[in-house]
Amino acid sequence: MKIEQIYTGCLSQGAYYIESKGEAAIIDPLREVTPYIEKASKNNAFIKYIFETHFHADFVSGHVTLAKETGATIVYGPEAKTSFDSLIAKDQQEFKIGDITLTVLHTPGHTMESTTYLLRDENQKDIAIFSGDTLFLGDVGRPDLAQKAADLTQEDLAGILFESLRKKIMPLADDVLVYPAHGAGSACGKNLSKETVGTIGEQKKTNYALRADMTKEEFIKEVTDGLLPPPQYFPLNVKMNKEGYEDIKSVLETGTRPLSPEDFEVTANETGAIILDVRHQDEFAKGHIPQSIFIGIDGGFAPWVGALVGDVQQPILLVTPEGREEETVTRLARVGFDNTLGYLKGGIEAWKGKGKELDAIAGIETSELKTKMEANDLQIFDVRKSGEYLSEHIPNAHNTPLDFINEHMAEFPENEPFFIHCAGGYRSMIAASILKSRGIHNLIDVKGGFAKIKENGIKVSEYVCPSTL
């Protein structure tokens, strides 16, 4: 028996490869399916099943393409409805993969079709659960994503999740392994652990949602408290996962078209495409195409595109580091952004070489910021999450979280200079690019963010542990 977790850090997502006696199953695959096919081929195994724990909202799964290329059966749990061929399993239904068995445990609550798969060995001993978004390490799935489809409130779904956890998961032995669909960084929960595998016993001790003496009312309150609105692209990804999508090979073919500066500019004007610059923030600050948006490929790229661009149909043109064009298009496609029209051949140097206009982001070192703060009252905008801000911040700084910057536009001065910062510089550069694209140019980015602010001795509020907020 072989169990392999295939973890993708950008999405904080875990897919799983399971194999026994020449038969394999994939759980919650990503959209680019070649690695799974190659893995099975290398092991002289064939992929028999593709198990989906639920209709994912934060990424587009590879189930449709993988089934087409391998002939494997797509399996969903009870209450799922798809527009493509799939097997809708019954609660407690068993599936054989070589000598091992995967048993369907219907665990609704995160969504109504949410299902946990229990793996048993050849002796029928419980070995592991693949819990999807039902149970994370340190948390459980948020219960507000499926309320419109199910005509239920988030409190209703939280109550259903409470029953699922206590009837289907908590009775399992303490040594049963827990393989969740996500780790820290995912928007599918509030307090996910950085660890990506644990045990039932550990979770009973450390996960607030599995506290033995917790009432249903307490569970509902704790699970629903402090939920932020989900990113705009979530329901669009759910739709694609239910109804199917274009083959990623076609998306890559269009998205990786090299465009000369002239063709790039014409395409942008004719299509209304967003120009997405994915280089390092320092390179973007030095020079970029006017009105382009920065979201760096080496940060939380895909989730930020999903949160800030929102509409997966939006045409996109790319400015990328050399050689990373296909990677960028692939990562966009993972979250459903299939309408990439090409990239700037030769990058910014080619753009400059044609004498075309460039813009830049003004920046300031924290040592200079400290001097200015001692002499004047400055307008400072902190674009970190509210929890980060409440934990520690510059007194009198405004908190305008990047996630909701579009709702904060009216708060930024249109004429007076102001300063923006995040934790390290990535998010503030995204914010700066969005503000400049909206005609707000009087901003100054604080280089190095809050880390450098503290390092240079700028006064900040008294630290409060985030877990107590």
N, C-alpha and C positions, 0 to 999 in steps of 0.2 A: 504493500500500500504506500502511495506517495501523496503527500499534501504539500502544495507549494503556494505560498502567498505571493502575489505579484502586485507590489505596492507602488502607486504612482503619487509622488509627493505633491505635485502641483494641484491635484484634485483631492489629496488626502484620501485616496480611494484604494481599497483592497479587492482585487479579483483573485480567484482561486482555481488552481489546476489540481485535479484529483485523478489518480490513476491506480488501477489494479488489474493484473492479468491481461494486459494489452487493451483494456478499455479505459476511456478517460471521460471526465466531465469538467466543464468550465462553469464557474459560478460568477455571475455579474461581470462579464467581459467588457473591456473597453472597446471602442469602435474600431481601432486598427487591430485586426484579428490575426495577422500573419504570425506574430510571436507564439500564439497558442497552437496554430497549425504546425509550425516548425518544431515546437516542443514535443508534440505528440508524434510527429514523424521521426524525430531523432530517437524516441523511445520505442519505436515500432508499435505505437498504439493508435487507435482510431477514436475520434471524439464521438461519443454516443449521445450525450445529453448536454444541453445548455440550460442551466438552472438560473432563473431570475428571482431574486428575493422580493421584488416589487417593481412598480414603474418608477424608475429613478427620475428625480427632478433636477439634480445637479450635474448630470452628464448624460450623453447619449450612449447607450449600451451597444455592444457589437453583436447582439444576438441574431439580428436579421441576416447580416452579412455572413456570420460564422455558420449559420444553419444552411445558407445557400451554398457555401463553399465546401461543406463537409457532409451534408445530409443529416446532421445531428438534429434531434428533436428539442425544440424550445419548450421548457416547462415553467409554468407559473402556478402559484397557489390558488386556492379557492377565491372566487369573486372577480378574478381578472377577466377582462375582455379585450381581445386584440383584433386588429384588421388583417393579420397574417396567420398562417398555419401555426398553431401551438397546442400543447397539451395542457389543459387546465386541470390540475391535480386535485384530488380530494384530500381532506385532512387525514393524516396517518397513512396515506398511500406510500408504498415503498418502491424504490428504483434500485436495481442491481447494477453495479459497476464492478465487473470481475467478481472478486470474493467479498466485496463490501456492499453496504446498503446505505442509501440516503432515504430517510423518512421525512415526509412532509409534516411540519407542525404549523398549522395555520395560526399566525400570531398578529391579528389585526390591531390597529391603533395608530401607528404612524401613518399607514394607509390601510384601506379595508382589505386589500389583497396581500398585504405584507405576510411573508412566510419565512420561517426559520427551517433550515434543513439539518436534521440530526444524522450524523455519520456513525454507523456501527461497523465493527470489524467482522471478520469471518465467524467469530464466536458470538456475535450479536451483543458484544460489549459496547456501551456508549463511549465514543471517543471524542467527538467534537460537535459543536454547532456552528453553522454559518448563519449568523443572525441578521444579516442585512442592516437595515436601519431600525430594527426593533430594539436591539440591545447593543450599545457601544461599551467600550471600557470607560467607566466613570460617568456614563450618561445613558439616556434612551433617546429614541427618535422624536423629533418635535411633532406634536399632534395637530398642527394647524394647516398642513399642506394639502390635505385631501378633503377638507370640510365642504368646499363648494361642490365637488363631484359627488360626495356622499350625502349631501344635504344634512350635514351634521355640524354641530359646533365643535370648536377645539376642545371644549370641556367634555363633550360626548366622546370624542375620540380618545382623550386622555383616560377616561374611565374604562374604555374598551382595552386600551393598552395595559392598564393596571391588571385587568383580569388575565390577559394573555401572558404577561410576565409571571404571574403567580400560579397559573394553572399549567402552563406549558414549559416554562424555562426554569423557574426556581426549584421545582421538584427534582431536577436532574442532579446527579452526583457532583460533589465539589470538584472532582478531578477532571471533569469534562472541559475540554478546551473551548474557548470562545474566539471565533474568527469573525469580527465585524466588518461591515462594508466601508467604514470610515474611521479615521483618527483625527487628532487635533488639527484644526484649520478648516474643517468642513462646516458649512452653514446648516447642516442637517440636524445639529444638536447644539447645546449651549456650552457644555463643559467636558468635551471629549479629552481623553487621555492621549499623551504622545505615544504610548505603547500601542502596538497593533495586534497583539495576541495576549490572552489572559486565560483565566479559569473561572468557572461558575463560583467556586468557593471564594476566590479573591473578590469577585464582584459583589457577592453577598456581604462581604465585610466593608468594602470601600465605596460602592456605588449607592449614592443617596436614594435612588429610585427603587432599590431592592431591600431597603431596610425592613426587617422582619415585622416590626410593630407598627408599620406605617398604615394608616387608614386610606381608603380610597379618596376621601375628601382631601387629605393632606397631600397625597400623590398628585391629584389634579391641580391643586394650587401650586405645588413646587414645579411641576413639569411645564405649566403654562405661564408661570411668572417670568417676566423679563424677556419674553420672546420678541425679537425684532422682526419687522416685516421681511418676508423672504425675497431674494433677488427676483427681478422682473423676468428673467429667462427661465425660471423654474417650470412654470406651466407649459412653456413652449417645448422644453425638453421632454416633459411627460407625454405631450401629444406625439412627438416623434417616436418615443419608445413604445407607444401604443399602436401607432399607425404605420410605422416604417419610415425609411429615409433613403436618400440617394447613396449609392455606393461611394465609399471614401476615395476610391481610386479616381472617380470622376471629379470629386471635389479637389483632390490634389492636382489633377491635370490642369484645371482652370486656375487654381490658386497660385500655382508656381510658374505662371507665365511671366517671363522677363519683359518689362516694359521700359522703353527709352524714356528719358525725362519728358520729351514731347508727348509721347503716347500716354504716359502716366498722367500728365496734366489734362490732356483731352478726356481721358476716361473718367477722371475725377469730376470734371465739369459736366460731362454728359450723363453720368449715373448718380451724382450726388453721394458718391462713396465717401466714407470716413477714411482719412489717411491715418493709419495706425502705425506708430513708430515704436518698435520693440527693442531698440538698442539700449545700452546702459544709460541710466539717468544723467550721468555726467556728460556723455556724448550728446544727448538730446539737449541739455542746457546750453552747450556751446553753439549748436546750430541745428535748426530743423525747419522743415517746410511749414510756412505759416498756416495756422489753424489745424495742424496735425495734432493728434492725441497721443500722448506717451503712455504705454503700459508695457513695461520691460519684460522680455521673455524670461529673464532670470529671477523674477519674483513670483508672486501668486498670480501668474498671468491669466489663465483661462477664467478662473472665478471672477477676477476683476473686470475682464471684458464682459462677462455675463451680467455682472451687477451694474456696470456703468453704461454699456452700449444697449443692453437689454433686448432689443429686437433682433432675433436670429436671422431675419431676412435682410438686414441692413447690408448694403454693398460695402466692401472693405478693400482698400489698397494698402500694401505693406511697404514699410521701410525696415529692413532687417539687417543684422550683422551678416557679413558674407558667409554663405554656406549653411545658413540656418532657415532658409525659406521653407523647405518641406516640413521641418519641425514646427514652425510657426503655424502653418496651415493645418497640420495635424492636430495641434493643441487647440486651435479654434474649433475644428470639427468635433472634437471631443465634447464640447458644450453646445453643439448645434449650429455654430456659425459657419454655414456652408457657402456663403455668397462672397468668397474672396475672389477678386478679379485679377490679381497679379501682384508683382512686386517691382520696386524701382531698381532696374538693372544698373549696377555700379554704385548704388547707394547715394548718400548725400554728396560724395565727391563728384559723381556724375552730374548731379543737380547743380552744384556750384560751378562745375566746368562749363555748363551752358549759360552761366551768368544769371541764373534764376535767383529770386529773392529768398533770403533765409531770415528766420527769427531766432531769438535766444531768450533764455530765462536768466534774469539777474539773480545773483546769489550773494550771501554774506557769511563770513566765518563767525562762529559763535563768540570769539574774543571781541570782534568789532561790535557784534550785537550787544554784548554785555556793556561796553562803553556807551553805546547809544542809549541803552535802557537806564543807565545811571544819570544821563543828562536830560532825557525826555520821556514823556509817556508815549509808548508806541502801541500801535494796534497789531496784535499778534493773534493769528488763527492757528489752532491746533487741530489737525485733521485726523488724529487717531480716533479709535473707537471710544465711546463714552466711558466704558469700564477702565480703559487705560488712562483717560483724562482724570476720572474721579480718583484713581489710585494715586496720581502724582502729576502736577502740572505747574506751569508758570502762572502765578497769581494774576488775575484779570485777563488772562488769555481766553479768547472765545473758542468753544468747542464746536467745530463744524465737521463731523465725521465724513470721511471720504465716501462711505457707502451711500450717504444721502446728500451729497454736495449739491445736486440739482435743486433740492428743497431749501438750500441755504444761500442761493445766489444773491438774494436781496440784502443779505447781511454784509457783503463785501463792499468796501468803499470804491467808488468809481473814479475818484480823482486823487485822493490822498494816498501816499505810499503805505503799504502794510506788509507784514511778514507772515510767512506760513511755514509750518514744520510738522513732521510726523515723528516716528520713532528713530528712523535712520536715514531717510531721504527718498525712499522709493515712492511712498504714497503722496508725499507733498509735491513731488514732480508730476505725478498724475494729476493732482488737483490743480497745479499751476498750468498745465497744458489745457485742461478743461476751461479754466477761467480765461486764459488768453484766447481760446477759440470762441469765447462768448464776448470778446471785446474788452475784457478787463486786463489791462497791461501794467498797472501800477503795483505789481506784487514783487516781493523779494523772497527767494527761497532760503531758508536757514540750512546751511550745509551740515550734513551729519545728524540733523534732527535732535530729538530729545536726549539721545545718548551723549552727544557733544555739548548740549546745553548744560547737563549735569556735570560733565567732565570739566567744563570751564567755570564752574562755580556760580552760575546764574541762579538766583534764588528761586526755589520751587516750593510747592506746598508740602506739608508733612505727609509722609508715605502712609497709605492705607492698603493693607493686603487685599488684592482683588477678590479673594474668596469670602471676605466679610462684607462686600458691598451688596 
